[in-house]
Amino acid sequence: MLLHIVFAGTVQGVGFRYFVKNKADQFGVKGFVRNLPDGTVEVMAEGDEDVLREFMSAIENGPPLAEVTELRYEFIDKDGGFSDFEIQY
């Protein structure tokens, strides 16, 4: 199962990607996190649906300096083929 999330608000320049990577490692999910040119942060995570829901709950507010004003997400019923979780630049 894949979980695609896009975070908007004060989400770049506040350690958001490192925060998400740390949580992904804790939950054992695979995929990536990256900044997008429009100022949002995109997360693509792969794992068991229940684990992905817990992961999303853990990251939905971001790190302390972040201010998430919008969160869009979707679950996609397919395999992403990721081998680990990485920060993309």
PECOR-V463908 format. One record per pair of residues at least 4 apart in sequence whose ideal C-beta (glycine too) atoms are under 6 Angstrom apart, sorted by the first residue. I is the first residue (numbers start at 1). J is the second residue. D is the distance in whole Angstrom. If there is no record, write none. Layout:
[[I	J	D] [I	J	D]]
This chain:
[[1	49	5] [2	46	5] [2	76	4] [2	80	5] [3	45	5] [3	52	4] [3	75	6] [4	44	5] [4	74	5] [5	43	4] [5	73	4] [6	40	5] [6	42	5] [6	72	5] [7	11	5] [7	41	5] [7	68	5] [7	71	6] [8	40	5] [8	69	6] [8	70	4] [9	67	5] [9	68	5] [9	69	4] [10	66	6] [10	67	4] [11	16	5] [11	41	5] [11	66	5] [12	35	5] [12	39	6] [14	65	4] [14	66	5] [15	19	6] [15	63	5] [16	41	5] [16	62	5] [16	66	5] [17	33	5] [17	87	5] [19	63	4] [20	33	4] [20	43	6] [20	59	5] [21	87	5] [23	58	5] [23	59	5] [24	29	5] [24	85	4] [27	51	6] [27	55	4] [29	45	5] [29	47	4] [29	55	5] [30	46	5] [30	82	4] [30	84	6] [30	85	5] [31	44	4] [31	45	4] [31	46	5] [31	82	5] [31	85	5] [32	44	6] [32	86	5] [32	88	5] [33	43	5] [33	87	6] [34	42	6] [34	88	4] [35	41	6] [36	40	5] [36	42	5] [45	52	6] [46	80	4] [46	82	5] [47	51	5] [47	52	5] [56	60	6] [60	71	6] [61	68	6] [62	66	3] [62	68	5]]
